[in-house]
Amino acid sequence: MNDTNLLVIKEDNIKKFWLSFITWFEEELPGTGILQEYYEYYDNWNRGTYYLSIDFEKEYKLHYGITYPNILKLKLPRMEDIKMFIELAFHEWIIFEKRYNFTVMINKRLSRFSIPYKLQNGRLIQEGYKTSYYINNILNYSMFERKIRYSEEMITSQEYLDKKSALDYIIDALQFILSVQNGEKVIQKYKSAAKSINEDENSKVYAVVKSEIEEIMKISNEYFDIRHNEYMNKAKQEREPIQDLAFIEYLYNRAYALLYLLRIKADTDKLINAKKNELT
């Protein structure tokens, strides 16, 4: 779902969320001990009141290199502008130890007004993949987790290069988790990964997972220009460039779902050991 569709379908929700947020941000947040002291001031008249003291124009020029869009005065800002404001607040204006409190507040309001975004690790990301399983461990950040997080942010962009980069990175992450499986040959690693989901090689689950691994890797390595700059594949056939943004999202979500399943079920010690080997 792009920003245009989101504004059409959820326009009233965005208005209500933003009104709720700015009321809290301007009237309730100052004096709570969440903002850094530099960004608020205390007026000791009339029983004392805290106010915001943020030079938004300076902050936007300093951190984004753009003029401040006066977003706090807008009734219906773009999600892109909301994202920039909240992320800037998280990283620059909120006390480090209070970022969790800020995150909880933001996510409660997003949920209350049915906005399909969440603040996670200081980034406002669009929720797309639905699951009741959550992954809390960070496994091999440089080779694995960082690529996944980057891809999650870029896939929601409407820019071709961003979406294409997201697809490249999620395939890279999938390739990595496959590369650390048991076996010397590629097919042995695919089988090992499938067995991490179901040990019974005669089961339909094993067959489906193994087939899906083979198909996605064939698509990325042989059919299209994913992760490869070479015009021809190993079979001397042309790799087809992907231009359709919706199709890029389809391939991304297909690979993401498989990767998520492997992250839940696969032997995570392999990823941890891979990180240790990387450091030695």
Helices and strands as residue ranges (DSSP letters): H 3-9, H 11-23, I 24-28, G 37-39, E 40-43, E 49-52, H 56-63, G 71-73, H 79-88, I 89-93, G 96-98, H 99-112, E 117-120, E 123-126, I 141-145, H 146-154, H 160-179, H 186-197, H 204-218, I 219-223, H 245-265, H 268-279
